[in-house]
Each structure stands twice: as structure tokens, then as C-alpha cells.
Amino acid sequence: MKTPEQFLEENGFVAAADLDRAALLSAFISEMEKGLKGEPSSLMMIPTFVGVNGKIPEGSSAAVLDAGGTNFRGAIVSIPPKISDKQNQPMPGTKGEVDEETFYNAFASEVKRLEGKPSCKKLGWCFSYPAEATKDLDAKLVRWTKNIKAPAIVGQFVGKELLKRTGGEGIAVVNDTVATLLAAKATEGNKTYSSYIGFILGTGTNTAYVEKNKNILKMSGLDPEGSMIINAESGAFDKAPRSKFDEAADAKTGNPGIGLLEKMIAGAYLGGVGLEIYKAAAKLGPRNDDGTGGFFSKEAIAALSGLGSLETMDFDNFCAGFKKEGRDNVLDTIFADPDDAKQAKRLGLPVFERAAVLTAVQLAAFVIKSGEGADPSAPVAINADGSTYYKTRAIPFDATVRRELDEMLVQRRNVHYAITPQVDDAPMVGAAIAAML
């Protein structure tokens, strides 16, 4: 009888221990360089025109809007990070189509609510939808995601349109990954960082880092001595080795062939990969009394045949042996037999182990590409955000990423990094810093 590990390998699944870190790092950096040159690449490497120079004075504050889901928020953010006067409202366009005036008036009303606060002269907007950044820190909406219905806004410069209705002095519009990077500056205190990375690993994934202008060859007229944040759209990296299970799960998504790395590491997709593994394993047939045959009992195979989807939370909790109070886990029922559960966990845990290594590889690539971190007293700061990064139970995710980064960066290259303390409401804090800087 083959082992679960042999079964995975036969189907093209490269286990975490067998991933070629050096080759993946080389491929990632090559894709980054191509994207910066404007050559065909899986990484868009979008210039944001947002810099990170300068210290933020203690006591600085700004008004902030945060739009990126079913709700938008408004608040006052001060440094050290403190959020006050926060209020949530439904995102316009989530409950039916809205016109231009209805859309912007919702945000203008929130700005007016914050008027009179000492910080309202500076306004930051975390706008987490596909948009083109501009030199004056505005954003031109390319398309809506998350089922927002406001077609009149597509193609507009959202910051400019909002200011028409508020009469404000200025606005800085950034996406959530850029804002997460900027939030790392809020953790500086008396520490010195040589550069910054913003990383999100939740439902999806993305990374932003600081690049020297002289390396952004697809743009002309930049100050060669300057630098800016690049939004890499790193979830689109397509050079990691994919298994038959990844390909099958990808084919069932709404955007097959898109976001291939994201579909190997992010919360929206890991459950789908796990389901494909279990379904394929069930096709081997039942486990015999003498230990021959497949991995699962007849009962488990029958139950799997009726399973149409698998939430990553249930997949993760099952592999961790964790039972969430008030939540029934379908895998606990399917694999109620201890032998079934043992085999299912051996088949499932490698999905999370691989995700952690691939996460570390991409973070290491951005640290290396930044060209900083040579001095251990001035490491590259990584602000990591997102539920998959911090709440995965199946493996010690953060500790695994740090161990891999230590090996790839510190031990092999004498390049130093620091994962900063988690910043609550990082997108709001980062949007405020964009306005302050």
C-alpha cells in the first residue's frame, strides 16, 4: 500500500521539504524585474508614487476612510496608533446599484462627520479595489470586485471626485497592501528600519515593497535618487510547481488560470485544494482489513462523494484536531473512524506546510529585491496582516515562515528582517500615514 506522501508526490504535489527554495527565489525575482521593465510577467509591479521617507511626529493624526468590503469605515487615526471616532456604514453599491451622487455622498457625509476634528485637514482613503495609482496620490478605478454595483464610478479618479463634494485640501488614496506597508512605520518608535514590506494573507494575498526609482525602468522621468512603494500583485506569481489537485481546484474557480500563487496559499482556496486531494484519494477504493487498498473506509468514501465544497476553516480545524465551539465540521463526521482521520490528516497537513514555505519564499524575494537589510541594526520591516497568516491552526504558520526566512535570508545571505508587531486596523493606520507623509 502506498503512503499518503507517495500518493501526493505521484500527483505532482511537491512537499514543503522538497520545494527548491533557491529556484523559486530566482524565479520570483526574475518576474519582479520583468514587471519593473514593462516586459511580460506574471507580476504587475504597479508603481504607487507613495514614498516612505520621513519620521511621523508623535501626536500626528488624520481623518481616514476605509473601503474594501461590505462596509466602509471612517475614523480619526493618531500616532502612536490610536483609532477614535470610528463608525461603520454599508458600502454604497452592496445592496443594489447606486448612481454617482449616491456613491460619493455616502463618503462625503462621513468626511463631514469628522469635520471639526483637529486632524481633518489631512485625509487618507484606503480604497481596496483594482485601481491605477497616480502621481498626485489619487486612484482611477479599473473595475469593481466584491459585487459592488456602481458602474458610473468605473474609470473615475475617486479622490478627485470626493474632494469636489467635500472641498477638502487634499487626499491620499492607497490600496490595502500599500497601507499595510505604511502601517509598519507606526511601529518604529526608536527602532530603525532600512526598508518596509506590506504583506496580506487572508482570503487572498498580495505584497508591496519599496523599490528604487532607478530600477522602475517602465517609467520615465522619475528621480533616480528617489524610491516608491510598488504594489506587486504577488498572488499572480505563476512559477510555483502545481499539482493535479491545484489544477483541478483552479478549474472550479470563477477565474481559472488567474492568481495561481494565491490559490496555493490563501484562505479562499486551501479548502478547495484539500477537497480535490480527498476526492482523488477516495478513487483508490476502500481500505481493506489487512491494510491494503486505499486510504479510507467505505463509509468515508461514500460520504466524500456527496461533498461539493470544503471551507478552509473546516479543513484547517480538522487537520489541527480542533473543534470550534458552535461549528459542526463536516470532516469530523466523514472521517469519524480514527484510521480514516489519521490518513486524512496526513494528506491534508502538507497543503498548509507548502503554503507556509511559499509564503516565506515570496517574502524573502521582496526583502532581497529591496537591496536593504545588510545591517542587523536596521532590518527590513515586514508588516504581515490577514487571518490565514495569524489564525491557521494546522501548523504554527508564523513560526514556520520565520524559520524559513532565517534560513533563506539571515543564514545564507546575511540579510536581516523583522516581522513587526501586528498592527490593529493596519489599512486604516496606513492610509492615515499616507496622508501625513
C-alpha positions in Angstrom: 0.0 0.0 0.0 1.3 3.4 -0.9 1.7 6.1 1.7 -0.2 9.4 1.7 3.1 11.2 0.9 3.7 8.9 -2.1 0.2 9.5 -3.4 0.7 13.2 -3.2 4.0 13.0 -4.9 2.7 10.8 -7.7 0.1 13.5 -8.5 2.7 16.3 -8.7 2.4 17.7 -5.2 5.8 18.9 -4.1 6.1 18.7 -0.4 7.4 21.6 1.6 10.7 19.8 2.3 11.2 19.2 -1.4 10.5 22.7 -2.7 13.5 24.2 -4.4 13.8 27.5 -2.4 16.7 28.8 -4.5 15.0 28.2 -7.8 11.7 29.7 -6.6 13.6 32.8 -5.3 15.3 33.2 -8.6 12.1 32.9 -10.5 10.3 35.3 -8.2 13.0 38.0 -8.5 13.1 37.5 -12.3 9.4 38.1 -12.6 9.7 41.2 -10.4 12.5 42.6 -12.6 10.5 41.9 -15.8 7.4 43.6 -14.4 9.5 46.7 -13.5 10.8 46.8 -17.0 7.3 46.5 -18.5 8.2 43.1 -20.0 5.7 40.2 -19.9 5.5 38.9 -16.4 3.0 37.3 -14.0 3.7 40.2 -11.6 2.2 43.6 -12.5 4.6 45.6 -10.3 2.4 48.7 -10.1 4.1 52.0 -9.2 2.1 53.8 -6.5 4.0 57.1 -6.2 3.8 56.7 -2.5 7.1 57.1 -0.6 8.1 56.2 3.0 10.7 58.8 3.8 10.4 60.9 6.9 9.5 60.2 10.5 5.9 60.6 11.6 5.8 63.0 14.5 4.3 61.7 17.7 0.8 63.0 18.1 0.2 63.4 14.3 -3.3 62.5 13.2 -5.5 62.3 10.1 -9.1 61.5 9.1 -9.4 58.2 7.3 -11.9 56.4 5.1 -11.5 52.6 4.6 -13.5 50.9 1.8 -12.9 47.4 0.7 -15.8 45.1 1.6 -19.5 45.1 2.5 -18.9 48.1 4.9 -16.8 51.2 4.8 -15.4 52.9 7.9 -14.4 56.4 8.9 -12.3 57.4 11.8 -9.5 59.6 13.2 -6.1 57.9 13.4 -3.3 59.3 15.5 0.3 58.2 16.1 1.2 56.2 18.1 -1.6 54.1 16.5 -4.9 55.0 18.1 -8.2 55.0 16.3 -11.1 57.1 17.6 -14.5 58.2 16.3 -14.8 55.1 14.2 -18.0 54.4 12.5 -19.1 51.6 10.1 -21.6 52.1 7.3 -22.8 49.9 4.4 -20.6 50.2 1.4 -22.7 52.0 -1.3 -23.5 49.6 -4.1 -23.7 46.4 -1.9 -27.5 46.5 -1.6 -28.3 47.4 -5.2 -27.0 49.6 -7.9 -26.2 53.3 -7.0 -25.5 56.3 -9.1 -22.5 58.6 -8.9 -24.0 61.1 -6.5 -25.3 58.5 -4.1 -21.9 56.8 -4.1 -19.8 59.8 -3.3 -22.3 61.4 -1.0 -22.0 58.5 1.4 -18.3 59.1 1.8 -18.7 62.9 1.8 -21.2 62.6 4.7 -18.6 60.6 6.6 -15.9 63.2 6.0 -18.3 65.9 7.2 -19.0 63.9 10.3 -15.3 64.1 11.1 -15.1 67.9 10.3 -14.0 70.0 13.2 -11.6 67.4 14.5 -8.1 68.8 14.7 -6.8 66.2 12.1 -9.4 66.6 9.4 -7.2 68.8 7.2 -5.4 65.6 6.2 -7.4 62.8 4.7 -6.4 59.3 3.8 -8.5 56.8 1.9 -7.8 53.0 1.8 -9.5 52.0 -1.4 -9.1 48.3 -1.9 -10.4 47.7 -5.4 -8.4 47.4 -8.7 -7.3 50.9 -9.5 -4.4 52.7 -11.2 -2.4 54.9 -8.9 -1.5 58.5 -10.0 1.4 60.8 -9.1 -0.9 63.0 -7.0 -1.9 60.0 -4.9 -5.3 59.5 -6.5 -6.7 56.3 -7.9 -8.5 55.6 -11.1 -11.0 52.7 -10.6 -10.4 50.0 -13.2 -13.2 47.6 -12.2 -15.3 46.7 -9.2 -14.9 43.5 -7.2 -16.9 42.1 -4.3 -20.2 42.6 -6.1 -20.2 46.4 -5.8 -22.8 47.8 -8.1 -21.8 51.4 -9.0 -20.9 51.3 -12.7 -20.7 55.1 -13.1 -17.6 55.2 -10.9 -15.5 52.9 -13.1 -12.8 55.0 -14.9 -13.1 57.9 -12.4 -10.4 59.3 -10.2 -12.2 58.7 -6.9 -10.1 61.0 -4.7 -10.7 64.0 -7.1 -14.5 63.2 -7.2 -14.7 63.1 -3.5 -12.9 66.3 -3.0 -15.4 68.0 -5.3 -18.1 67.2 -2.7 -16.1 68.0 0.4 -14.0 70.9 -0.5 -11.0 69.4 1.3 -7.4 70.4 0.8 -6.1 67.1 -0.4 -6.4 63.3 -0.2 -4.1 60.3 -0.3 -5.7 57.2 -1.9 -3.9 53.9 -1.3 -4.9 50.2 -1.5 -4.9 47.9 1.5 -1.5 46.3 0.8 0.3 49.6 0.4 -1.5 50.8 3.6 -0.3 47.7 5.4 3.3 48.5 4.4 2.9 52.1 5.7 1.5 50.9 9.0 4.9 49.3 9.7 6.1 52.9 10.2 3.7 53.3 13.1 5.6 50.6 14.9 9.0 52.2 14.5 9.3 54.1 17.8 13.1 54.4 18.4 13.8 51.5 16.1 15.5 51.9 12.7 14.2 50.0 9.6 16.1 50.1 6.3 13.0 49.4 4.3 9.4 48.1 4.5 7.2 45.3 3.2 3.4 45.1 3.5 2.0 41.6 3.2 -1.6 40.4 3.4 -2.5 36.7 3.6 -6.2 36.3 4.4 -8.9 35.4 1.9 -6.5 36.4 -0.8 -2.9 37.6 -0.8 -0.7 40.5 -2.0 2.6 42.1 -1.2 4.0 45.7 -1.5 7.6 46.8 -1.0 9.8 49.8 -1.6 11.8 50.0 -4.8 14.4 52.4 -6.0 13.2 54.6 -8.8 16.2 53.8 -11.0 15.0 50.2 -11.2 11.5 51.1 -12.3 12.5 51.1 -16.0 9.0 51.0 -17.4 8.5 54.6 -16.3 10.5 57.6 -17.4 11.1 60.9 -15.7 11.4 59.5 -12.2 14.1 61.0 -9.8 16.8 58.3 -9.9 17.7 59.1 -6.4 14.2 58.5 -5.1 12.1 55.5 -4.3 8.5 54.5 -4.1 6.2 51.7 -3.0 5.4 49.0 -5.6 2.2 47.1 -5.4 3.4 43.7 -6.8 0.0 41.9 -7.0 2.1 38.9 -5.9 -0.8 36.5 -5.8 -0.5 36.2 -9.6 3.0 34.6 -9.5 2.8 31.6 -11.7 6.1 29.8 -11.4 5.5 27.6 -8.3 5.1 23.9 -9.1 1.4 23.0 -9.2 -0.1 19.5 -8.6 -3.1 17.9 -10.3 -5.1 18.9 -7.2 -4.2 22.6 -7.7 -5.2 22.4 -11.3 -8.5 20.7 -10.5 -9.3 23.2 -7.8 -8.3 26.1 -10.0 -10.6 24.9 -12.8 -13.6 25.2 -10.5 -13.0 28.8 -9.5 -14.6 31.8 -11.2 -11.2 32.9 -12.7 -9.3 29.8 -13.7 -5.6 30.4 -14.6 -5.6 33.7 -12.6 -3.9 34.2 -9.3 -2.1 30.9 -9.2 0.1 31.5 -6.2 -2.9 33.0 -4.3 -4.7 29.7 -4.9 -1.9 27.8 -3.3 -1.6 29.8 -0.1 -4.7 31.9 0.6 -7.8 31.2 2.7 -10.3 31.3 -0.1 -8.7 28.3 -1.8 -6.9 25.9 0.5 -10.1 24.1 1.3 -10.7 23.5 -2.4 -7.3 22.0 -2.8 -7.9 19.7 0.2 -11.2 18.6 -1.2 -9.5 17.6 -4.5 -7.0 15.6 -2.6 -9.6 13.7 -0.7 -11.8 13.1 -3.7 -8.8 11.7 -5.6 -7.7 9.6 -2.7 -11.3 8.1 -2.5 -11.0 6.9 -6.1 -8.3 4.4 -4.9 -11.1 2.4 -3.3 -11.7 1.4 0.3 -9.1 0.3 2.8 -9.0 -3.4 3.4 -8.8 -5.1 6.7 -5.3 -6.3 6.1 -4.1 -2.7 5.4 -4.1 -3.0 1.6 -6.2 -0.9 -0.8 -6.9 2.8 -0.4 -6.7 5.2 2.5 -10.3 5.4 3.6 -13.2 3.2 4.7 -16.2 2.5 2.5 -18.3 4.8 4.7 -15.8 7.7 4.4 -15.7 7.3 0.6 -19.5 7.3 0.4 -19.7 10.4 2.4 -17.0 12.2 0.4 -18.9 11.5 -2.8 -21.6 13.9 -1.7 -19.3 16.7 -0.5 -19.4 19.5 -3.0 -17.2 22.1 -1.3 -14.9 22.4 1.7 -14.3 25.6 3.7 -10.7 26.3 4.6 -11.7 26.9 8.2 -13.1 23.3 8.4 -10.1 21.9 6.6 -7.7 23.7 8.9 -9.5 22.9 12.1 -9.8 19.2 11.2 -6.1 18.9 10.4 -5.3 20.7 13.7 -7.6 18.4 15.6 -9.5 21.5 16.8 -13.3 21.5 17.3 -14.7 25.0 17.1 -17.5 25.6 19.6 -20.8 26.1 17.9 -19.5 25.0 14.5 -20.0 21.5 13.2 -17.1 20.3 11.0 -18.2 18.1 8.1 -14.7 16.4 8.0 -15.1 15.3 11.6 -18.2 13.4 10.5 -16.8 12.0 7.3 -13.6 10.9 9.0 -15.1 9.8 12.3 -13.2 6.5 12.1 -9.7 7.1 13.7 -7.9 5.3 10.9 -9.7 7.5 8.3 -8.9 10.6 10.3 -5.2 9.7 10.6 -4.8 9.2 6.9 -6.9 12.3 6.0 -4.6 14.5 8.2 -1.5 13.1 6.6 -3.0 14.0 3.2 -4.1 17.5 4.4 -1.3 18.8 6.5 1.1 19.1 3.5 -1.2 21.7 2.0 -0.6 24.1 4.9 3.1 23.3 5.2 3.6 24.1 1.5 1.6 27.3 1.9 3.9 28.5 4.7 7.1 27.8 2.7 5.7 29.5 -0.4 4.8 32.5 1.8 8.3 32.7 3.1 9.8 32.4 -0.4 7.9 35.4 -1.7 8.7 37.5 1.4 12.3 36.6 1.1 12.3 37.6 -2.6 10.9 41.1 -1.7 13.5 41.5 1.1 16.3 40.6 -1.3 14.9 42.8 -4.1 14.7 45.8 -1.8 18.5 45.7 -1.6 18.4 46.5 2.1 18.8 44.7 5.4 22.6 44.3 5.4 22.9 45.9 8.8 21.3 43.8 11.6 20.5 47.0 13.5 18.4 48.2 10.5 16.4 45.2 9.3 13.7 45.3 6.6 10.4 45.6 8.4 7.6 43.2 7.3 4.1 44.0 8.4 2.1 40.9 7.9 -1.7 41.1 8.1 -4.6 38.7 7.5 -6.4 35.8 9.1 -4.7 33.0 7.2 -1.3 34.2 8.4 -2.2 34.6 12.0 -5.1 32.2 12.6 -4.1 29.0 10.8 -4.2 26.2 13.3 -3.0 23.1 11.4 0.7 24.2 11.7 2.5 27.0 13.5 2.3 29.2 10.4 4.1 32.4 11.6 6.9 30.3 13.3 7.3 28.3 10.1 7.6 31.4 8.0 10.2 32.9 10.4 12.2 29.7 10.4 12.3 29.7 6.6 13.2 33.4 6.4 16.0 32.9 8.9 17.5 30.2 6.6 17.0 31.9 3.3 18.0 35.4 4.4 20.0 35.6 7.6 21.9 32.3 7.4 22.5 32.2 3.7 22.8 35.9 2.8 23.4 37.8 6.0 20.3 39.8 5.2 18.2 40.9 8.1 14.4 41.3 8.5 11.9 41.9 11.3 8.3 40.9 11.3 6.7 43.9 13.1 4.1 43.6 15.9 0.7 43.1 14.4 -1.0 46.5 13.9 -4.7 46.5 14.6 -6.7 48.1 11.7 -3.5 48.2 9.7 -5.2 49.5 6.5 -6.7 52.5 8.4 -3.4 53.3 10.1 -1.5 53.1 6.8 -3.9 55.3 5.0 -3.5 57.9 7.7 0.3 57.7 7.3 0.0 58.2 3.6 -1.9 61.4 4.2 0.7 62.5 6.8 3.7 61.9 4.6 
